[in-house]
Amino acid sequence: MIEFPRRGHVYWVRVPDEPEGKKRPALVVSSDVRNRLATDVIVVPISSVLREAPTHVRLRAREAGLPKSSMAKCEQITTLRRDRLSTKSLGGTLSASRMVQVEKAVLRAIGVPVI
C-alpha cells in the first residue's frame, strides 16, 4: 500500500523559493481523501522564529514530532507537489484543538471574520 501525506501531520518539505537543499517543517491541512488522490497537498509552513501574529499558531516542542517550539505561519498556506514532502511524518497527528486553531488562523489570513 502506497503511503500518502496525512492531514494534521508535520513533514519536512522542500519549498520552491527556498535555497536548494533547505528543508523546513510544514503541516498538511488538506483532507486525506484529497491527499490520497491528488499529486499535490496543501500545507502551512512552520518556522522556529516565534513571532506572535493573528495568523500564527504556536506549536510546542515535540508536538507532532517537532524538534523545537515553532509557529505555524497560516498566512503562507501553499500547495506543494507530494514529491516535495519527506516520505514519513515527523511524528503523530496534531491534536484536534490545535487543528481548529490552525483552521481559524487560515480563515483570518484570507479575510474571513473569526471569533
Jmol script that loads the backbone (N, CA, C; Angstrom):
load data "model"
ATOM      1  N   MET A   1       0.839  -1.183   0.000  1.00  0.00           N
ATOM      2  CA  MET A   1       0.000   0.000   0.000  1.00  0.00           C
ATOM      3  C   MET A   1       0.886   1.250   0.000  1.00  0.00           C
ATOM      4  N   ILE A   2       0.589   2.168  -0.895  1.00  0.00           N
ATOM      5  CA  ILE A   2       1.370   3.392  -1.011  1.00  0.00           C
ATOM      6  C   ILE A   2       0.932   4.380   0.070  1.00  0.00           C
ATOM      7  N   GLU A   3       1.904   4.907   0.783  1.00  0.00           N
ATOM      8  CA  GLU A   3       1.619   5.919   1.804  1.00  0.00           C
ATOM      9  C   GLU A   3       1.314   7.253   1.147  1.00  0.00           C
ATOM     10  N   PHE A   4       0.488   8.026   1.799  1.00  0.00           N
ATOM     11  CA  PHE A   4       0.205   9.373   1.326  1.00  0.00           C
ATOM     12  C   PHE A   4       0.277  10.320   2.518  1.00  0.00           C
ATOM     13  N   PRO A   5       0.545  11.592   2.277  1.00  0.00           N
ATOM     14  CA  PRO A   5       0.617  12.556   3.382  1.00  0.00           C
ATOM     15  C   PRO A   5      -0.716  12.611   4.121  1.00  0.00           C
ATOM     16  N   ARG A   6      -0.652  12.736   5.436  1.00  0.00           N
ATOM     17  CA  ARG A   6      -1.851  12.721   6.265  1.00  0.00           C
ATOM     18  C   ARG A   6      -2.144  14.101   6.837  1.00  0.00           C
ATOM     19  N   ARG A   7      -3.402  14.496   6.825  1.00  0.00           N
ATOM     20  CA  ARG A   7      -3.847  15.751   7.418  1.00  0.00           C
ATOM     21  C   ARG A   7      -3.478  15.762   8.907  1.00  0.00           C
ATOM     22  N   GLY A   8      -2.946  16.903   9.360  1.00  0.00           N
ATOM     23  CA  GLY A   8      -2.586  17.040  10.762  1.00  0.00           C
ATOM     24  C   GLY A   8      -1.196  16.544  11.101  1.00  0.00           C
ATOM     25  N   HIS A   9      -0.477  16.010  10.129  1.00  0.00           N
ATOM     26  CA  HIS A   9       0.893  15.545  10.350  1.00  0.00           C
ATOM     27  C   HIS A   9       1.868  16.588   9.818  1.00  0.00           C
ATOM     28  N   VAL A  10       3.053  16.611  10.415  1.00  0.00           N
ATOM     29  CA  VAL A  10       4.112  17.526  10.001  1.00  0.00           C
ATOM     30  C   VAL A  10       5.161  16.732   9.225  1.00  0.00           C
ATOM     31  N   TYR A  11       5.593  17.287   8.092  1.00  0.00           N
ATOM     32  CA  TYR A  11       6.596  16.662   7.233  1.00  0.00           C
ATOM     33  C   TYR A  11       7.707  17.660   6.953  1.00  0.00           C
ATOM     34  N   TRP A  12       8.897  17.164   6.684  1.00  0.00           N
ATOM     35  CA  TRP A  12       9.948  18.019   6.138  1.00  0.00           C
ATOM     36  C   TRP A  12       9.589  18.255   4.685  1.00  0.00           C
ATOM     37  N   VAL A  13       9.696  19.502   4.232  1.00  0.00           N
ATOM     38  CA  VAL A  13       9.374  19.831   2.846  1.00  0.00           C
ATOM     39  C   VAL A  13      10.489  20.654   2.224  1.00  0.00           C
ATOM     40  N   ARG A  14      10.555  20.584   0.909  1.00  0.00           N
ATOM     41  CA  ARG A  14      11.435  21.453   0.131  1.00  0.00           C
ATOM     42  C   ARG A  14      10.549  22.487  -0.534  1.00  0.00           C
ATOM     43  N   VAL A  15      10.657  23.733  -0.100  1.00  0.00           N
ATOM     44  CA  VAL A  15       9.838  24.822  -0.636  1.00  0.00           C
ATOM     45  C   VAL A  15      10.549  25.400  -1.855  1.00  0.00           C
ATOM     46  N   PRO A  16       9.828  25.575  -2.972  1.00  0.00           N
ATOM     47  CA  PRO A  16      10.470  26.038  -4.212  1.00  0.00           C
ATOM     48  C   PRO A  16      11.265  27.335  -4.079  1.00  0.00           C
ATOM     49  N   ASP A  17      10.817  28.300  -3.292  1.00  0.00           N
ATOM     50  CA  ASP A  17      11.513  29.583  -3.194  1.00  0.00           C
ATOM     51  C   ASP A  17      12.681  29.584  -2.211  1.00  0.00           C
ATOM     52  N   GLU A  18      12.864  28.509  -1.486  1.00  0.00           N
ATOM     53  CA  GLU A  18      13.956  28.418  -0.514  1.00  0.00           C
ATOM     54  C   GLU A  18      15.245  28.016  -1.230  1.00  0.00           C
ATOM     55  N   PRO A  19      16.398  28.348  -0.633  1.00  0.00           N
ATOM     56  CA  PRO A  19      17.670  27.904  -1.232  1.00  0.00           C
ATOM     57  C   PRO A  19      17.673  26.379  -1.412  1.00  0.00           C
ATOM     58  N   GLU A  20      18.308  25.928  -2.470  1.00  0.00           N
ATOM     59  CA  GLU A  20      18.329  24.498  -2.798  1.00  0.00           C
ATOM     60  C   GLU A  20      18.826  23.668  -1.619  1.00  0.00           C
ATOM     61  N   GLY A  21      18.111  22.619  -1.348  1.00  0.00           N
ATOM     62  CA  GLY A  21      18.505  21.717  -0.282  1.00  0.00           C
ATOM     63  C   GLY A  21      17.957  22.075   1.082  1.00  0.00           C
ATOM     64  N   LYS A  22      17.492  23.307   1.280  1.00  0.00           N
ATOM     65  CA  LYS A  22      16.971  23.684   2.589  1.00  0.00           C
ATOM     66  C   LYS A  22      15.595  23.065   2.776  1.00  0.00           C
ATOM     67  N   LYS A  23      15.424  22.439   3.919  1.00  0.00           N
ATOM     68  CA  LYS A  23      14.141  21.834   4.248  1.00  0.00           C
ATOM     69  C   LYS A  23      13.565  22.543   5.465  1.00  0.00           C
ATOM     70  N   ARG A  24      12.248  22.586   5.523  1.00  0.00           N
ATOM     71  CA  ARG A  24      11.569  23.152   6.681  1.00  0.00           C
ATOM     72  C   ARG A  24      10.354  22.281   6.983  1.00  0.00           C
ATOM     73  N   PRO A  25       9.887  22.310   8.217  1.00  0.00           N
ATOM     74  CA  PRO A  25       8.685  21.535   8.514  1.00  0.00           C
ATOM     75  C   PRO A  25       7.444  22.246   7.983  1.00  0.00           C
ATOM     76  N   ALA A  26       6.439  21.466   7.624  1.00  0.00           N
ATOM     77  CA  ALA A  26       5.163  22.014   7.182  1.00  0.00           C
ATOM     78  C   ALA A  26       4.048  21.077   7.636  1.00  0.00           C
ATOM     79  N   LEU A  27       2.920  21.678   7.979  1.00  0.00           N
ATOM     80  CA  LEU A  27       1.744  20.950   8.445  1.00  0.00           C
ATOM     81  C   LEU A  27       0.802  20.723   7.264  1.00  0.00           C
ATOM     82  N   VAL A  28       0.406  19.475   7.056  1.00  0.00           N
ATOM     83  CA  VAL A  28      -0.557  19.165   5.996  1.00  0.00           C
ATOM     84  C   VAL A  28      -1.955  19.525   6.494  1.00  0.00           C
ATOM     85  N   VAL A  29      -2.664  20.379   5.723  1.00  0.00           N
ATOM     86  CA  VAL A  29      -4.014  20.799   6.101  1.00  0.00           C
ATOM     87  C   VAL A  29      -5.079  20.305   5.118  1.00  0.00           C
ATOM     88  N   SER A  30      -4.673  19.786   3.972  1.00  0.00           N
ATOM     89  CA  SER A  30      -5.653  19.249   3.022  1.00  0.00           C
ATOM     90  C   SER A  30      -6.203  17.925   3.546  1.00  0.00           C
ATOM     91  N   SER A  31      -7.397  17.578   3.069  1.00  0.00           N
ATOM     92  CA  SER A  31      -8.069  16.366   3.553  1.00  0.00           C
ATOM     93  C   SER A  31      -7.350  15.101   3.083  1.00  0.00           C
ATOM     94  N   ASP A  32      -7.490  14.034   3.849  1.00  0.00           N
ATOM     95  CA  ASP A  32      -6.848  12.769   3.486  1.00  0.00           C
ATOM     96  C   ASP A  32      -7.362  12.231   2.153  1.00  0.00           C
ATOM     97  N   VAL A  33      -8.641  12.433   1.854  1.00  0.00           N
ATOM     98  CA  VAL A  33      -9.180  11.983   0.568  1.00  0.00           C
ATOM     99  C   VAL A  33      -8.440  12.687  -0.565  1.00  0.00           C
ATOM    100  N   ARG A  34      -8.281  14.001  -0.449  1.00  0.00           N
ATOM    101  CA  ARG A  34      -7.561  14.768  -1.467  1.00  0.00           C
ATOM    102  C   ARG A  34      -6.103  14.326  -1.527  1.00  0.00           C
ATOM    103  N   ASN A  35      -5.490  14.147  -0.350  1.00  0.00           N
ATOM    104  CA  ASN A  35      -4.077  13.773  -0.293  1.00  0.00           C
ATOM    105  C   ASN A  35      -3.824  12.422  -0.965  1.00  0.00           C
ATOM    106  N   ARG A  36      -4.784  11.519  -0.860  1.00  0.00           N
ATOM    107  CA  ARG A  36      -4.635  10.196  -1.463  1.00  0.00           C
ATOM    108  C   ARG A  36      -4.769  10.256  -2.982  1.00  0.00           C
ATOM    109  N   LEU A  37      -5.629  11.151  -3.493  1.00  0.00           N
ATOM    110  CA  LEU A  37      -5.941  11.171  -4.922  1.00  0.00           C
ATOM    111  C   LEU A  37      -5.145  12.179  -5.737  1.00  0.00           C
ATOM    112  N   ALA A  38      -4.727  13.276  -5.123  1.00  0.00           N
ATOM    113  CA  ALA A  38      -4.060  14.355  -5.856  1.00  0.00           C
ATOM    114  C   ALA A  38      -2.547  14.150  -5.872  1.00  0.00           C
ATOM    115  N   THR A  39      -1.893  14.846  -6.779  1.00  0.00           N
ATOM    116  CA  THR A  39      -0.434  14.789  -6.845  1.00  0.00           C
ATOM    117  C   THR A  39       0.208  15.902  -6.021  1.00  0.00           C
ATOM    118  N   ASP A  40      -0.628  16.721  -5.381  1.00  0.00           N
ATOM    119  CA  ASP A  40      -0.118  17.785  -4.521  1.00  0.00           C
ATOM    120  C   ASP A  40      -0.887  17.798  -3.206  1.00  0.00           C
ATOM    121  N   VAL A  41      -0.369  18.545  -2.237  1.00  0.00           N
ATOM    122  CA  VAL A  41      -1.006  18.671  -0.923  1.00  0.00           C
ATOM    123  C   VAL A  41      -0.987  20.142  -0.513  1.00  0.00           C
ATOM    124  N   ILE A  42      -1.921  20.505   0.349  1.00  0.00           N
ATOM    125  CA  ILE A  42      -1.978  21.866   0.870  1.00  0.00           C
ATOM    126  C   ILE A  42      -1.319  21.857   2.238  1.00  0.00           C
ATOM    127  N   VAL A  43      -0.344  22.757   2.429  1.00  0.00           N
ATOM    128  CA  VAL A  43       0.431  22.785   3.672  1.00  0.00           C
ATOM    129  C   VAL A  43       0.524  24.202   4.228  1.00  0.00           C
ATOM    130  N   VAL A  44       0.819  24.261   5.521  1.00  0.00           N
ATOM    131  CA  VAL A  44       1.140  25.511   6.204  1.00  0.00           C
ATOM    132  C   VAL A  44       2.594  25.385   6.655  1.00  0.00           C
ATOM    133  N   PRO A  45       3.478  26.281   6.189  1.00  0.00           N
ATOM    134  CA  PRO A  45       4.881  26.237   6.614  1.00  0.00           C
ATOM    135  C   PRO A  45       5.022  26.511   8.111  1.00  0.00           C
ATOM    136  N   ILE A  46       6.051  25.946   8.695  1.00  0.00           N
ATOM    137  CA  ILE A  46       6.328  26.107  10.121  1.00  0.00           C
ATOM    138  C   ILE A  46       7.706  26.719  10.280  1.00  0.00           C
ATOM    139  N   SER A  47       7.811  27.673  11.208  1.00  0.00           N
ATOM    140  CA  SER A  47       9.081  28.357  11.464  1.00  0.00           C
ATOM    141  C   SER A  47       9.419  28.269  12.942  1.00  0.00           C
ATOM    142  N   SER A  48      10.713  28.206  13.240  1.00  0.00           N
ATOM    143  CA  SER A  48      11.149  28.215  14.640  1.00  0.00           C
ATOM    144  C   SER A  48      11.313  29.642  15.165  1.00  0.00           C
ATOM    145  N   VAL A  49      11.104  30.641  14.299  1.00  0.00           N
ATOM    146  CA  VAL A  49      11.105  32.041  14.734  1.00  0.00           C
ATOM    147  C   VAL A  49       9.739  32.306  15.359  1.00  0.00           C
ATOM    148  N   LEU A  50       9.725  32.614  16.648  1.00  0.00           N
ATOM    149  CA  LEU A  50       8.474  32.703  17.398  1.00  0.00           C
ATOM    150  C   LEU A  50       7.919  34.123  17.428  1.00  0.00           C
ATOM    151  N   ARG A  51       7.378  34.579  16.317  1.00  0.00           N
ATOM    152  CA  ARG A  51       6.747  35.900  16.231  1.00  0.00           C
ATOM    153  C   ARG A  51       5.242  35.739  16.351  1.00  0.00           C
ATOM    154  N   GLU A  52       4.660  36.391  17.345  1.00  0.00           N
ATOM    155  CA  GLU A  52       3.216  36.339  17.540  1.00  0.00           C
ATOM    156  C   GLU A  52       2.516  37.121  16.432  1.00  0.00           C
ATOM    157  N   ALA A  53       1.406  36.592  15.937  1.00  0.00           N
ATOM    158  CA  ALA A  53       0.579  37.267  14.933  1.00  0.00           C
ATOM    159  C   ALA A  53      -0.779  36.569  14.915  1.00  0.00           C
ATOM    160  N   PRO A  54      -1.822  37.266  14.494  1.00  0.00           N
ATOM    161  CA  PRO A  54      -3.155  36.645  14.450  1.00  0.00           C
ATOM    162  C   PRO A  54      -3.234  35.437  13.521  1.00  0.00           C
ATOM    163  N   THR A  55      -2.312  35.357  12.578  1.00  0.00           N
ATOM    164  CA  THR A  55      -2.314  34.237  11.632  1.00  0.00           C
ATOM    165  C   THR A  55      -1.254  33.183  11.952  1.00  0.00           C
ATOM    166  N   HIS A  56      -0.625  33.289  13.114  1.00  0.00           N
ATOM    167  CA  HIS A  56       0.364  32.304  13.555  1.00  0.00           C
ATOM    168  C   HIS A  56      -0.219  31.459  14.681  1.00  0.00           C
ATOM    169  N   VAL A  57       0.135  30.194  14.703  1.00  0.00           N
ATOM    170  CA  VAL A  57      -0.280  29.284  15.777  1.00  0.00           C
ATOM    171  C   VAL A  57       0.971  28.684  16.378  1.00  0.00           C
ATOM    172  N   ARG A  58       1.135  28.881  17.683  1.00  0.00           N
ATOM    173  CA  ARG A  58       2.307  28.345  18.387  1.00  0.00           C
ATOM    174  C   ARG A  58       2.163  26.839  18.566  1.00  0.00           C
ATOM    175  N   LEU A  59       3.248  26.138  18.264  1.00  0.00           N
ATOM    176  CA  LEU A  59       3.314  24.687  18.427  1.00  0.00           C
ATOM    177  C   LEU A  59       4.457  24.368  19.382  1.00  0.00           C
ATOM    178  N   ARG A  60       4.202  23.511  20.345  1.00  0.00           N
ATOM    179  CA  ARG A  60       5.215  23.155  21.340  1.00  0.00           C
ATOM    180  C   ARG A  60       6.238  22.170  20.767  1.00  0.00           C
ATOM    181  N   ALA A  61       7.412  22.192  21.363  1.00  0.00           N
ATOM    182  CA  ALA A  61       8.434  21.194  21.016  1.00  0.00           C
ATOM    183  C   ALA A  61       7.838  19.807  21.233  1.00  0.00           C
ATOM    184  N   ARG A  62       8.128  18.895  20.355  1.00  0.00           N
ATOM    185  CA  ARG A  62       7.665  17.505  20.344  1.00  0.00           C
ATOM    186  C   ARG A  62       6.213  17.345  19.907  1.00  0.00           C
ATOM    187  N   GLU A  63       5.465  18.445  19.768  1.00  0.00           N
ATOM    188  CA  GLU A  63       4.096  18.345  19.269  1.00  0.00           C
ATOM    189  C   GLU A  63       4.158  17.917  17.801  1.00  0.00           C
ATOM    190  N   ALA A  64       3.490  16.829  17.461  1.00  0.00           N
ATOM    191  CA  ALA A  64       3.513  16.258  16.105  1.00  0.00           C
ATOM    192  C   ALA A  64       4.941  15.974  15.639  1.00  0.00           C
ATOM    193  N   GLY A  65       5.860  15.775  16.598  1.00  0.00           N
ATOM    194  CA  GLY A  65       7.236  15.421  16.263  1.00  0.00           C
ATOM    195  C   GLY A  65       8.167  16.587  16.016  1.00  0.00           C
ATOM    196  N   LEU A  66       7.711  17.823  16.246  1.00  0.00           N
ATOM    197  CA  LEU A  66       8.583  18.986  16.010  1.00  0.00           C
ATOM    198  C   LEU A  66       9.783  18.976  16.947  1.00  0.00           C
ATOM    199  N   PRO A  67      10.969  19.279  16.438  1.00  0.00           N
ATOM    200  CA  PRO A  67      12.164  19.251  17.287  1.00  0.00           C
ATOM    201  C   PRO A  67      12.209  20.387  18.311  1.00  0.00           C
ATOM    202  N   LYS A  68      11.553  21.519  18.026  1.00  0.00           N
ATOM    203  CA  LYS A  68      11.541  22.634  18.979  1.00  0.00           C
ATOM    204  C   LYS A  68      10.279  23.459  18.813  1.00  0.00           C
ATOM    205  N   SER A  69      10.031  24.341  19.774  1.00  0.00           N
ATOM    206  CA  SER A  69       8.860  25.213  19.704  1.00  0.00           C
ATOM    207  C   SER A  69       8.888  25.990  18.392  1.00  0.00           C
ATOM    208  N   SER A  70       7.724  26.131  17.787  1.00  0.00           N
ATOM    209  CA  SER A  70       7.644  26.722  16.451  1.00  0.00           C
ATOM    210  C   SER A  70       6.326  27.451  16.267  1.00  0.00           C
ATOM    211  N   MET A  71       6.185  28.082  15.105  1.00  0.00           N
ATOM    212  CA  MET A  71       4.951  28.759  14.719  1.00  0.00           C
ATOM    213  C   MET A  71       4.486  28.233  13.373  1.00  0.00           C
ATOM    214  N   ALA A  72       3.209  27.868  13.295  1.00  0.00           N
ATOM    215  CA  ALA A  72       2.599  27.570  12.007  1.00  0.00           C
ATOM    216  C   ALA A  72       2.206  28.912  11.407  1.00  0.00           C
ATOM    217  N   LYS A  73       2.745  29.225  10.258  1.00  0.00           N
ATOM    218  CA  LYS A  73       2.533  30.527   9.610  1.00  0.00           C
ATOM    219  C   LYS A  73       1.397  30.392   8.593  1.00  0.00           C
ATOM    220  N   CYS A  74       0.178  30.530   9.114  1.00  0.00           N
ATOM    221  CA  CYS A  74      -1.012  30.204   8.330  1.00  0.00           C
ATOM    222  C   CYS A  74      -1.280  31.171   7.182  1.00  0.00           C
ATOM    223  N   GLU A  75      -0.673  32.345   7.204  1.00  0.00           N
ATOM    224  CA  GLU A  75      -0.824  33.272   6.085  1.00  0.00           C
ATOM    225  C   GLU A  75       0.003  32.822   4.876  1.00  0.00           C
ATOM    226  N   GLN A  76       0.870  31.831   5.072  1.00  0.00           N
ATOM    227  CA  GLN A  76       1.713  31.326   3.981  1.00  0.00           C
ATOM    228  C   GLN A  76       1.227  29.982   3.443  1.00  0.00           C
ATOM    229  N   ILE A  77      -0.048  29.675   3.665  1.00  0.00           N
ATOM    230  CA  ILE A  77      -0.615  28.417   3.167  1.00  0.00           C
ATOM    231  C   ILE A  77      -0.284  28.282   1.679  1.00  0.00           C
ATOM    232  N   THR A  78       0.111  27.072   1.292  1.00  0.00           N
ATOM    233  CA  THR A  78       0.533  26.863  -0.096  1.00  0.00           C
ATOM    234  C   THR A  78       0.271  25.424  -0.519  1.00  0.00           C
ATOM    235  N   THR A  79       0.381  25.185  -1.789  1.00  0.00           N
ATOM    236  CA  THR A  79       0.237  23.848  -2.348  1.00  0.00           C
ATOM    237  C   THR A  79       1.596  23.395  -2.860  1.00  0.00           C
ATOM    238  N   LEU A  80       1.967  22.171  -2.499  1.00  0.00           N
ATOM    239  CA  LEU A  80       3.241  21.598  -2.950  1.00  0.00           C
ATOM    240  C   LEU A  80       3.002  20.242  -3.581  1.00  0.00           C
ATOM    241  N   ARG A  81       3.811  19.914  -4.566  1.00  0.00           N
ATOM    242  CA  ARG A  81       3.777  18.558  -5.111  1.00  0.00           C
ATOM    243  C   ARG A  81       4.134  17.572  -4.005  1.00  0.00           C
ATOM    244  N   ARG A  82       3.514  16.423  -4.028  1.00  0.00           N
ATOM    245  CA  ARG A  82       3.768  15.414  -2.993  1.00  0.00           C
ATOM    246  C   ARG A  82       5.234  15.015  -2.908  1.00  0.00           C
ATOM    247  N   ASP A  83       5.947  15.045  -4.041  1.00  0.00           N
ATOM    248  CA  ASP A  83       7.352  14.634  -4.018  1.00  0.00           C
ATOM    249  C   ASP A  83       8.251  15.644  -3.321  1.00  0.00           C
ATOM    250  N   ARG A  84       7.715  16.788  -2.918  1.00  0.00           N
ATOM    251  CA  ARG A  84       8.485  17.771  -2.147  1.00  0.00           C
ATOM    252  C   ARG A  84       8.418  17.493  -0.645  1.00  0.00           C
ATOM    253  N   LEU A  85       7.617  16.514  -0.232  1.00  0.00           N
ATOM    254  CA  LEU A  85       7.493  16.133   1.176  1.00  0.00           C
ATOM    255  C   LEU A  85       8.339  14.903   1.475  1.00  0.00           C
ATOM    256  N   SER A  86       8.844  14.830   2.706  1.00  0.00           N
ATOM    257  CA  SER A  86       9.539  13.615   3.132  1.00  0.00           C
ATOM    258  C   SER A  86       8.541  12.457   3.095  1.00  0.00           C
ATOM    259  N   THR A  87       9.036  11.248   3.018  1.00  0.00           N
ATOM    260  CA  THR A  87       8.142  10.091   2.907  1.00  0.00           C
ATOM    261  C   THR A  87       7.455   9.751   4.221  1.00  0.00           C
ATOM    262  N   LYS A  88       8.019  10.199   5.345  1.00  0.00           N
ATOM    263  CA  LYS A  88       7.416   9.932   6.654  1.00  0.00           C
ATOM    264  C   LYS A  88       7.224  11.230   7.410  1.00  0.00           C
ATOM    265  N   SER A  89       6.166  11.271   8.214  1.00  0.00           N
ATOM    266  CA  SER A  89       5.930  12.456   9.040  1.00  0.00           C
ATOM    267  C   SER A  89       6.912  12.474  10.202  1.00  0.00           C
ATOM    268  N   LEU A  90       7.042  13.634  10.819  1.00  0.00           N
ATOM    269  CA  LEU A  90       7.949  13.779  11.960  1.00  0.00           C
ATOM    270  C   LEU A  90       7.438  13.036  13.182  1.00  0.00           C
ATOM    271  N   GLY A  91       6.129  12.906  13.310  1.00  0.00           N
ATOM    272  CA  GLY A  91       5.553  12.243  14.486  1.00  0.00           C
ATOM    273  C   GLY A  91       4.073  11.996  14.273  1.00  0.00           C
ATOM    274  N   GLY A  92       3.324  12.063  15.362  1.00  0.00           N
ATOM    275  CA  GLY A  92       1.891  11.806  15.305  1.00  0.00           C
ATOM    276  C   GLY A  92       1.097  12.978  14.785  1.00  0.00           C
ATOM    277  N   THR A  93      -0.213  12.825  14.896  1.00  0.00           N
ATOM    278  CA  THR A  93      -1.153  13.844  14.433  1.00  0.00           C
ATOM    279  C   THR A  93      -1.245  14.984  15.439  1.00  0.00           C
ATOM    280  N   LEU A  94      -1.350  16.202  14.930  1.00  0.00           N
ATOM    281  CA  LEU A  94      -1.610  17.366  15.774  1.00  0.00           C
ATOM    282  C   LEU A  94      -2.979  17.175  16.414  1.00  0.00           C
ATOM    283  N   SER A  95      -3.168  17.649  17.627  1.00  0.00           N
ATOM    284  CA  SER A  95      -4.446  17.479  18.320  1.00  0.00           C
ATOM    285  C   SER A  95      -5.574  18.186  17.565  1.00  0.00           C
ATOM    286  N   ALA A  96      -6.802  17.717  17.776  1.00  0.00           N
ATOM    287  CA  ALA A  96      -7.971  18.319  17.122  1.00  0.00           C
ATOM    288  C   ALA A  96      -8.113  19.786  17.514  1.00  0.00           C
ATOM    289  N   SER A  97      -7.854  20.111  18.772  1.00  0.00           N
ATOM    290  CA  SER A  97      -7.987  21.507  19.209  1.00  0.00           C
ATOM    291  C   SER A  97      -6.930  22.398  18.552  1.00  0.00           C
ATOM    292  N   ARG A  98      -5.732  21.888  18.367  1.00  0.00           N
ATOM    293  CA  ARG A  98      -4.692  22.670  17.704  1.00  0.00           C
ATOM    294  C   ARG A  98      -5.028  22.837  16.216  1.00  0.00           C
ATOM    295  N   MET A  99      -5.597  21.806  15.590  1.00  0.00           N
ATOM    296  CA  MET A  99      -6.010  21.928  14.187  1.00  0.00           C
ATOM    297  C   MET A  99      -7.096  22.987  14.033  1.00  0.00           C
ATOM    298  N   VAL A 100      -8.001  23.094  14.995  1.00  0.00           N
ATOM    299  CA  VAL A 100      -9.029  24.145  14.953  1.00  0.00           C
ATOM    300  C   VAL A 100      -8.359  25.519  15.004  1.00  0.00           C
ATOM    301  N   GLN A 101      -7.338  25.673  15.830  1.00  0.00           N
ATOM    302  CA  GLN A 101      -6.604  26.944  15.881  1.00  0.00           C
ATOM    303  C   GLN A 101      -5.978  27.263  14.522  1.00  0.00           C
ATOM    304  N   VAL A 102      -5.407  26.261  13.885  1.00  0.00           N
ATOM    305  CA  VAL A 102      -4.795  26.444  12.561  1.00  0.00           C
ATOM    306  C   VAL A 102      -5.866  26.832  11.548  1.00  0.00           C
ATOM    307  N   GLU A 103      -6.980  26.131  11.548  1.00  0.00           N
ATOM    308  CA  GLU A 103      -8.061  26.441  10.605  1.00  0.00           C
ATOM    309  C   GLU A 103      -8.541  27.881  10.779  1.00  0.00           C
ATOM    310  N   LYS A 104      -8.711  28.329  12.025  1.00  0.00           N
ATOM    311  CA  LYS A 104      -9.148  29.707  12.282  1.00  0.00           C
ATOM    312  C   LYS A 104      -8.105  30.710  11.799  1.00  0.00           C
ATOM    313  N   ALA A 105      -6.836  30.400  12.004  1.00  0.00           N
ATOM    314  CA  ALA A 105      -5.772  31.302  11.555  1.00  0.00           C
ATOM    315  C   ALA A 105      -5.729  31.391  10.028  1.00  0.00           C
ATOM    316  N   VAL A 106      -5.989  30.286   9.335  1.00  0.00           N
ATOM    317  CA  VAL A 106      -6.054  30.304   7.872  1.00  0.00           C
ATOM    318  C   VAL A 106      -7.216  31.193   7.430  1.00  0.00           C
ATOM    319  N   LEU A 107      -8.357  31.052   8.081  1.00  0.00           N
ATOM    320  CA  LEU A 107      -9.513  31.896   7.738  1.00  0.00           C
ATOM    321  C   LEU A 107      -9.195  33.371   7.959  1.00  0.00           C
ATOM    322  N   ARG A 108      -8.537  33.689   9.068  1.00  0.00           N
ATOM    323  CA  ARG A 108      -8.127  35.093   9.313  1.00  0.00           C
ATOM    324  C   ARG A 108      -7.233  35.590   8.192  1.00  0.00           C
ATOM    325  N   ALA A 109      -6.316  34.725   7.742  1.00  0.00           N
ATOM    326  CA  ALA A 109      -5.356  35.115   6.702  1.00  0.00           C
ATOM    327  C   ALA A 109      -6.050  35.466   5.390  1.00  0.00           C
ATOM    328  N   ILE A 110      -7.192  34.845   5.120  1.00  0.00           N
ATOM    329  CA  ILE A 110      -7.882  35.137   3.857  1.00  0.00           C
ATOM    330  C   ILE A 110      -9.032  36.124   4.064  1.00  0.00           C
ATOM    331  N   GLY A 111      -9.119  36.716   5.255  1.00  0.00           N
ATOM    332  CA  GLY A 111     -10.074  37.785   5.489  1.00  0.00           C
ATOM    333  C   GLY A 111     -11.449  37.366   5.952  1.00  0.00           C
ATOM    334  N   VAL A 112     -11.597  36.120   6.402  1.00  0.00           N
ATOM    335  CA  VAL A 112     -12.878  35.665   6.916  1.00  0.00           C
ATOM    336  C   VAL A 112     -12.921  35.973   8.424  1.00  0.00           C
ATOM    337  N   PRO A 113     -13.935  36.739   8.880  1.00  0.00           N
ATOM    338  CA  PRO A 113     -14.011  37.058  10.316  1.00  0.00           C
ATOM    339  C   PRO A 113     -14.141  35.780  11.157  1.00  0.00           C
ATOM    340  N   VAL A 114     -13.340  35.702  12.209  1.00  0.00           N
ATOM    341  CA  VAL A 114     -13.323  34.540  13.085  1.00  0.00           C
ATOM    342  C   VAL A 114     -13.375  35.016  14.531  1.00  0.00           C
ATOM    343  N   ILE A 115     -14.141  34.329  15.319  1.00  0.00           N
ATOM    344  CA  ILE A 115     -14.225  34.693  16.750  1.00  0.00           C
ATOM    345  C   ILE A 115     -13.068  34.096  17.501  1.00  0.00           C
TER     346      ILE A 115
END
end "model"
wireframe off; spacefill off
backbone 0.3
color backbone group
